Amino acid sequence: MSNPHRFLLRMGLFLLAVFGAIAAVYQPLLSAFMANAALNGLIVGVFFLGMAYNFRQVIQLGPEVAWIESFRESHSLNAQRSQIASTTSTPPKPKSTPTPRLLAPLAAMVAGRQEIKLSAMALRSVLDGIASRLDEQRDISRYTIGLLVFLGLLGTFWGLLDTLGAIRDVIANIQIGGGDINSMFDELKRGLEAPLSGMGTAFSSSLFGLAGSLVLGFLDLTTGQAQNRFYTELEDWLASLAKLSGGTLSADGDQTVPAYVEALLEQTAESLENLQRTMARGEETRIHTSEALSQLSEKMSTITDFMQTEQVIMKKLAETHMELKPSLEKIAGGQGIGGGSGEMDDATRGHIRNIDLAVSRMLEESRTGREELVGQVRSEIKLLARTMAGRGDV
């Protein structure tokens, strides 16, 4: 949201220009002020009070904007907490800001919530309440402007009444016959001082009252612009975040949805959103399961090829064993390989021992390979079972 300080800068520059103009005509204004110091002092006091109140109204928007920015920051961090919570035990926390005064109803409604969920009626009531508070604050500023105009007119009529009374007294005290003309003019001049003083009161009070109302009018205009900008941006922000309910169901065109029906509709919308998220997670799990099954199929095909190769080797080993069986029987019967009889020599015994060791080694390698194959198959089946169990939990 935009910072209201730029409106304060605009108001300050305008007041500097006004005070510069006052300094340029300081002596005539001082003479006009002294025409009726009490009434003009009251007008100047009201002017400064109105000026301070307008500045206060703009300054009060600063904490409200700070609270909105803090809530925006906490709302944006909600999406990051789920990711950071998996890697660290201390997720980031938003900065704490004091509770706002103008947005107190909104702060009470969203306290402790991760996101704003307002119906159309609730959003309208919140915005109407904030608008009424802003208008209520500006009522005092408008009253000070009217009060300055009233004090200026009051001084005007007061001065005119004094002028008329003084003129009546002068006319009543004039004596034309039998007197000195010079003394008569001297008395007339002394009598005209009171009407001139009344005229000074009338014009000076009008001057200060109307000038003060003009300055306060510009300050009130700037304050209204700052508040309108704040209200417009707040309305846009709430409209972008609030989850509004559907349109109105009307029978005669002017009846809105009952409260319980609106609550049921909002609950149904939330349930549909949860169902959509669950289905999205189920689709992701299905994709992962399909990938795991394809990998398992590839590994099973590799294991099948390995088993076929091992089966061919075992078949060749059995054929070799069958070919060696007659020779081994002859050797076991005490006959030579060539058909003669006699004792086996050391070379024959060595060959037989080597053959026995080779067969034993081949059997051991076959058993080890079979155990490794069974272990791989078991691990793949366990992985498939975990994947299917995870999909069933979703």
Stockholm file with secondary structure:
# STOCKHOLM 1.0

chainA/1-394         MSNPHRFLLRMGLFLLAVFGAIAAVYQPLLSAFMANAALNGLIVGVFFLGMAYNFRQVIQLGPEVAWIESFRESHSLNAQRSQIASTTSTPPKPKSTPTPRLLAPLAAMVAGRQEIKLSAMALRSVLDGIASRLDEQRDISRYTIGLLVFLGLLGTFWGLLDTLGAIRDVIANIQIGGGDINSMFDELKRGLEAPLSGMGTAFSSSLFGLAGSLVLGFLDLTTGQAQNRFYTELEDWLASLAKLSGGTLSADGDQTVPAYVEALLEQTAESLENLQRTMARGEETRIHTSEALSQLSEKMSTITDFMQTEQVIMKKLAETHMELKPSLEKIAGGQGIGGGSGEMDDATRGHIRNIDLAVSRMLEESRTGREELVGQVRSEIKLLARTMAGRGDV
#=GR chainA/1-394 SS CCCTHHHHHHHHHHHHHHHHHHHHTHHHHHHHHGGGHHHHHHHHHHHHHHHHHHHHHHHHHHHHHHHHHHHHHHHHHHHHHHHHTTTCSSCCCCCCCCCCSTTHHHHHHSTTCSSCCCCHHHHHHHHHHHHHHHHHHHHHHHHHHHHHHHHHHHHHHHHHHHHHHHHHHHHHHCCCTTSCHHHHHHHHHHHHHHHHHHHHHHHHHHHHHHHHHHHHHHHHHHHHHHHHHHHHHHHHHHHHHSCCCCCCCCSSSSCCCCHHHHHHHHHHHHHHHHHHHHHHHHHHHHHHHHHHHHHHHHHHHHHHHHHHHHHHHHHHHHHHHHHHHHHHHHHHTTBCTTSCBSCCCHHHHHHHHHHHHHHHHHHHHHHHHHHHHHHHHHHHHHHHHHHHHHHHHC
#=GC SS_cons         CCCTHHHHHHHHHHHHHHHHHHHHTHHHHHHHHGGGHHHHHHHHHHHHHHHHHHHHHHHHHHHHHHHHHHHHHHHHHHHHHHHHTTTCSSCCCCCCCCCCSTTHHHHHHSTTCSSCCCCHHHHHHHHHHHHHHHHHHHHHHHHHHHHHHHHHHHHHHHHHHHHHHHHHHHHHHCCCTTSCHHHHHHHHHHHHHHHHHHHHHHHHHHHHHHHHHHHHHHHHHHHHHHHHHHHHHHHHHHHHHSCCCCCCCCSSSSCCCCHHHHHHHHHHHHHHHHHHHHHHHHHHHHHHHHHHHHHHHHHHHHHHHHHHHHHHHHHHHHHHHHHHHHHHHHHHTTBCTTSCBSCCCHHHHHHHHHHHHHHHHHHHHHHHHHHHHHHHHHHHHHHHHHHHHHHHHC
//
